[in-house]
Amino acid sequence: MKDKMEYLRAYTLIKDADAYVYQPCEIKKIPAGIIPQYWHDALSREDADKRIQGILETWKKYVMDELYLTIGYLEENLSNIELLRINDTYYLLYSVKKASGKIRYYAGGNPQDSVVESNLQNVWNKIPQSIRCFYENVHNGFYDYACKAMGLVRTSDITYVRDNEWEWGILEDLEEDLQIDMESTYGFFSNMMGTYVAVDIMNCDIDSATLWSAKGQPKYHLNFWDVVDEWIKIGMED
Protein backbone atom coordinates (compact mmCIF):
# COMPACT_ATOMS: atom_id res chain seq x y z
CA MET A 1 0.00 0.00 0.00
CA LYS A 2 2.86 2.39 0.76
CA ASP A 3 4.36 1.92 -2.72
CA LYS A 4 0.92 2.31 -4.26
CA MET A 5 0.26 5.62 -2.49
CA GLU A 6 3.69 6.92 -3.44
CA TYR A 7 2.92 6.07 -7.07
CA LEU A 8 -0.50 7.73 -6.94
CA ARG A 9 0.91 10.90 -5.39
CA ALA A 10 3.78 11.03 -7.86
CA TYR A 11 1.41 11.07 -10.82
CA THR A 12 -1.21 13.51 -9.58
CA LEU A 13 0.60 16.26 -11.54
CA ILE A 14 -0.33 18.54 -8.63
CA LYS A 15 2.39 19.82 -6.32
CA ASP A 16 2.06 18.51 -2.74
CA ALA A 17 -1.27 16.88 -3.57
CA ASP A 18 -3.21 15.15 -0.83
CA ALA A 19 -4.08 11.69 -2.20
CA TYR A 20 -6.16 9.22 -0.23
CA VAL A 21 -7.70 5.82 -1.03
CA TYR A 22 -10.79 4.97 1.00
CA GLN A 23 -11.48 1.65 2.65
CA PRO A 24 -14.98 0.23 2.08
CA CYS A 25 -15.94 0.86 5.70
CA GLU A 26 -15.21 4.59 5.21
CA ILE A 27 -17.47 5.13 2.21
CA LYS A 28 -20.67 5.60 4.21
CA LYS A 29 -19.05 8.48 6.10
CA ILE A 30 -18.88 10.54 2.91
CA PRO A 31 -21.82 13.00 2.89
CA ALA A 32 -24.58 12.48 0.35
CA GLY A 33 -24.19 14.43 -2.85
CA ILE A 34 -20.38 14.38 -2.94
CA ILE A 35 -20.20 11.22 -5.04
CA PRO A 36 -22.90 9.40 -7.06
CA GLN A 37 -25.20 7.13 -5.09
CA TYR A 38 -24.11 4.10 -7.10
CA TRP A 39 -20.52 4.74 -5.97
CA HIS A 40 -21.74 4.74 -2.38
CA ASP A 41 -23.63 1.50 -2.90
CA ALA A 42 -20.91 -0.40 -4.76
CA LEU A 43 -17.78 0.81 -2.99
CA SER A 44 -19.06 0.13 0.52
CA ARG A 45 -18.97 -3.61 -0.26
CA GLU A 46 -16.03 -5.39 1.34
CA ASP A 47 -15.68 -7.92 -1.47
CA ALA A 48 -13.68 -6.54 -4.42
CA ASP A 49 -15.55 -8.68 -6.96
CA LYS A 50 -18.86 -7.25 -5.76
CA ARG A 51 -17.50 -3.71 -6.01
CA ILE A 52 -16.38 -4.39 -9.56
CA GLN A 53 -19.73 -5.94 -10.46
CA GLY A 54 -21.63 -3.01 -8.97
CA ILE A 55 -19.65 -0.40 -10.90
CA LEU A 56 -19.65 -2.26 -14.21
CA GLU A 57 -23.42 -2.61 -14.01
CA THR A 58 -23.59 1.15 -14.59
CA TRP A 59 -21.19 0.93 -17.54
CA LYS A 60 -23.43 -1.74 -19.07
CA LYS A 61 -26.57 0.28 -18.40
CA TYR A 62 -25.36 3.36 -20.25
CA VAL A 63 -22.60 2.39 -22.72
CA MET A 64 -22.69 -1.36 -23.27
CA ASP A 65 -23.06 -0.97 -27.04
CA GLU A 66 -20.55 1.87 -27.30
CA LEU A 67 -17.76 0.39 -25.12
CA TYR A 68 -18.35 -3.35 -25.23
CA LEU A 69 -14.65 -4.17 -25.84
CA THR A 70 -13.58 -2.01 -22.91
CA ILE A 71 -16.23 -3.45 -20.62
CA GLY A 72 -15.31 -7.00 -21.62
CA TYR A 73 -11.65 -6.34 -20.92
CA LEU A 74 -12.42 -4.79 -17.55
CA GLU A 75 -14.59 -7.77 -16.60
CA GLU A 76 -11.72 -10.13 -17.34
CA ASN A 77 -8.83 -8.12 -15.93
CA LEU A 78 -9.94 -5.87 -13.09
CA SER A 79 -8.57 -6.80 -9.68
CA ASN A 80 -10.07 -3.90 -7.74
CA ILE A 81 -12.02 -0.65 -7.85
CA GLU A 82 -11.51 1.88 -5.07
CA LEU A 83 -12.44 5.45 -4.25
CA LEU A 84 -9.55 7.87 -4.67
CA ARG A 85 -9.56 11.46 -3.46
CA ILE A 86 -6.99 13.95 -4.73
CA ASN A 87 -7.38 17.13 -2.71
CA ASP A 88 -11.14 17.76 -3.00
CA THR A 89 -11.75 15.80 -6.21
CA TYR A 90 -13.00 12.20 -6.24
CA TYR A 91 -12.23 9.44 -8.74
CA LEU A 92 -12.70 5.73 -9.10
CA LEU A 93 -9.35 4.00 -9.22
CA TYR A 94 -9.38 0.91 -11.45
CA SER A 95 -6.62 -1.67 -10.92
CA VAL A 96 -6.19 -3.44 -14.27
CA LYS A 97 -4.07 -6.61 -14.32
CA LYS A 98 -1.45 -6.93 -17.04
CA ALA A 99 -0.36 -10.22 -18.61
CA SER A 100 2.95 -9.73 -16.81
CA GLY A 101 1.17 -9.63 -13.47
CA LYS A 102 1.75 -5.92 -12.99
CA ILE A 103 -1.08 -3.50 -12.29
CA ARG A 104 -1.94 -0.49 -14.44
CA TYR A 105 -4.17 2.12 -12.84
CA TYR A 106 -7.01 3.89 -14.60
CA ALA A 107 -8.94 6.84 -13.23
CA GLY A 108 -12.63 7.49 -13.74
CA GLY A 109 -13.76 11.00 -12.85
CA ASN A 110 -16.85 11.93 -10.89
CA PRO A 111 -19.75 12.34 -13.38
CA GLN A 112 -21.29 14.94 -11.08
CA ASP A 113 -18.41 17.27 -12.04
CA SER A 114 -18.78 16.87 -15.79
CA VAL A 115 -20.84 19.90 -16.75
CA VAL A 116 -19.94 22.05 -13.76
CA GLU A 117 -16.22 22.14 -14.51
CA SER A 118 -16.59 22.22 -18.27
CA ASN A 119 -15.85 25.19 -20.48
CA LEU A 120 -18.46 23.73 -22.81
CA GLN A 121 -21.54 24.66 -20.80
CA ASN A 122 -22.89 26.88 -23.57
CA VAL A 123 -22.65 24.11 -26.15
CA TRP A 124 -23.00 21.04 -23.94
CA ASN A 125 -26.40 20.14 -25.41
CA LYS A 126 -24.84 20.16 -28.90
CA ILE A 127 -22.45 17.32 -28.02
CA PRO A 128 -23.73 13.95 -29.28
CA GLN A 129 -26.07 12.42 -26.73
CA SER A 130 -24.11 9.19 -26.27
CA ILE A 131 -20.95 11.13 -25.37
CA ARG A 132 -22.85 13.29 -22.89
CA CYS A 133 -24.39 10.12 -21.47
CA PHE A 134 -20.97 8.71 -20.64
CA TYR A 135 -19.76 11.92 -19.03
CA GLU A 136 -22.96 12.55 -17.05
CA ASN A 137 -23.67 9.01 -15.88
CA VAL A 138 -20.51 6.88 -15.95
CA HIS A 139 -17.38 9.02 -15.64
CA ASN A 140 -16.04 12.49 -16.18
CA GLY A 141 -13.23 11.02 -18.22
CA PHE A 142 -11.67 7.56 -18.05
CA TYR A 143 -7.94 7.33 -18.75
CA ASP A 144 -4.58 5.88 -17.80
CA TYR A 145 -3.81 7.41 -14.41
CA ALA A 146 -0.13 8.03 -15.04
CA CYS A 147 -0.31 9.70 -18.46
CA LYS A 148 -3.84 11.15 -18.18
CA ALA A 149 -4.49 9.91 -21.70
CA MET A 150 -5.34 6.78 -23.74
CA GLY A 151 -8.94 7.36 -22.86
CA LEU A 152 -11.73 9.90 -22.71
CA VAL A 153 -10.29 12.98 -21.03
CA ARG A 154 -11.94 15.01 -18.27
CA THR A 155 -14.24 17.76 -19.49
CA SER A 156 -11.71 20.33 -18.25
CA ASP A 157 -9.13 18.78 -20.62
CA ILE A 158 -11.26 18.38 -23.74
CA THR A 159 -9.27 19.88 -26.61
CA TYR A 160 -10.81 22.80 -28.45
CA VAL A 161 -9.14 22.50 -31.83
CA ARG A 162 -9.29 26.22 -32.59
CA ASP A 163 -7.43 27.10 -29.37
CA ASN A 164 -4.53 24.88 -30.41
CA GLU A 165 -4.33 26.00 -34.02
CA TRP A 166 -0.67 26.93 -33.58
CA GLU A 167 0.11 23.22 -33.01
CA TRP A 168 -1.43 22.05 -36.23
CA GLY A 169 1.41 22.28 -38.71
CA ILE A 170 -0.54 19.75 -40.73
CA LEU A 171 -2.89 22.55 -41.84
CA GLU A 172 -0.22 23.75 -44.24
CA ASP A 173 0.14 20.30 -45.78
CA LEU A 174 -3.43 19.09 -46.13
CA GLU A 175 -3.86 16.84 -49.14
CA GLU A 176 -7.58 17.63 -49.40
CA ASP A 177 -9.90 20.38 -48.22
CA LEU A 178 -10.50 20.56 -44.49
CA GLN A 179 -13.77 18.75 -43.76
CA ILE A 180 -14.42 20.06 -40.24
CA ASP A 181 -15.09 23.48 -38.79
CA MET A 182 -12.30 24.11 -36.30
CA GLU A 183 -14.54 26.58 -34.46
CA SER A 184 -16.83 23.76 -33.36
CA THR A 185 -14.52 20.73 -33.19
CA TYR A 186 -13.49 19.15 -29.91
CA GLY A 187 -11.15 16.28 -29.09
CA PHE A 188 -12.61 13.95 -26.46
CA PHE A 189 -10.01 11.18 -26.67
CA SER A 190 -6.24 11.69 -26.51
CA ASN A 191 -3.50 9.19 -27.16
CA MET A 192 -0.96 11.42 -25.35
CA MET A 193 1.07 11.81 -28.57
CA GLY A 194 -0.86 14.64 -30.17
CA THR A 195 -3.63 12.59 -31.77
CA TYR A 196 -7.29 13.06 -30.87
CA VAL A 197 -10.62 11.52 -31.69
CA ALA A 198 -12.61 14.66 -32.38
CA VAL A 199 -16.17 15.61 -33.24
CA ASP A 200 -17.40 18.72 -35.02
CA ILE A 201 -20.38 19.15 -32.71
CA MET A 202 -22.22 21.59 -34.99
CA ASN A 203 -21.83 19.68 -38.24
CA CYS A 204 -21.15 15.99 -37.50
CA ASP A 205 -22.21 13.18 -35.22
CA ILE A 206 -20.53 10.11 -33.74
CA ASP A 207 -20.67 8.34 -37.10
CA SER A 208 -18.55 11.09 -38.62
CA ALA A 209 -15.77 11.63 -36.10
CA THR A 210 -12.30 12.72 -37.15
CA LEU A 211 -8.90 11.35 -36.19
CA TRP A 212 -7.05 14.63 -35.79
CA SER A 213 -3.29 14.83 -35.39
CA ALA A 214 -0.48 17.31 -35.47
CA LYS A 215 1.60 14.79 -37.38
CA GLY A 216 -0.54 13.16 -40.04
CA GLN A 217 -3.42 13.70 -42.40
CA PRO A 218 -6.87 13.78 -40.79
CA LYS A 219 -9.02 10.71 -41.14
CA TYR A 220 -12.69 11.55 -41.53
CA HIS A 221 -16.03 9.77 -41.26
CA LEU A 222 -15.03 7.40 -38.47
CA ASN A 223 -17.40 6.03 -35.87
CA PHE A 224 -16.40 7.77 -32.65
CA TRP A 225 -17.12 4.88 -30.31
CA ASP A 226 -15.56 2.22 -32.53
CA VAL A 227 -12.24 4.08 -32.46
CA VAL A 228 -12.39 5.04 -28.78
CA ASP A 229 -13.38 1.55 -27.66
CA GLU A 230 -10.59 -0.12 -29.62
CA TRP A 231 -7.94 2.35 -28.47
CA ILE A 232 -8.87 2.13 -24.79
CA LYS A 233 -8.61 -1.65 -24.98
CA ILE A 234 -5.26 -1.46 -26.77
CA GLY A 235 -3.99 0.92 -24.10
CA MET A 236 -4.98 -1.43 -21.31
CA GLU A 237 -3.39 -4.39 -23.09
CA ASP A 238 -0.12 -2.60 -23.90
Stockholm file with secondary structure:
# STOCKHOLM 1.0

chainA/1-238         MKDKMEYLRAYTLIKDADAYVYQPCEIKKIPAGIIPQYWHDALSREDADKRIQGILETWKKYVMDELYLTIGYLEENLSNIELLRINDTYYLLYSVKKASGKIRYYAGGNPQDSVVESNLQNVWNKIPQSIRCFYENVHNGFYDYACKAMGLVRTSDITYVRDNEWEWGILEDLEEDLQIDMESTYGFFSNMMGTYVAVDIMNCDIDSATLWSAKGQPKYHLNFWDVVDEWIKIGMED
#=GR chainA/1-238 SS CHHHHHHHHHTSCSTTCCEEECCGGGGGGSCTTSSCHHHHHHHTCSSHHHHHHHHHHHHHHHHTTTTHHHHHHHHHHEEEEEEEEETTEEEEEEEEECTTSCEEEEEEECGGGTTTTCTTTTTGGGSCHHHHHIIIIICSCEEETTTTEEEECCGGGCEEGGGGGGGCGGGGGCSSCCCSCGGGEEEEEECSSSEEEEEETTTCCGGGEEEEESSSCCEEEECHHHHHHHHHHHHHHC
#=GC SS_cons         CHHHHHHHHHTSCSTTCCEEECCGGGGGGSCTTSSCHHHHHHHTCSSHHHHHHHHHHHHHHHHTTTTHHHHHHHHHHEEEEEEEEETTEEEEEEEEECTTSCEEEEEEECGGGTTTTCTTTTTGGGSCHHHHHIIIIICSCEEETTTTEEEECCGGGCEEGGGGGGGCGGGGGCSSCCCSCGGGEEEEEECSSSEEEEEETTTCCGGGEEEEESSSCCEEEECHHHHHHHHHHHHHHC
//
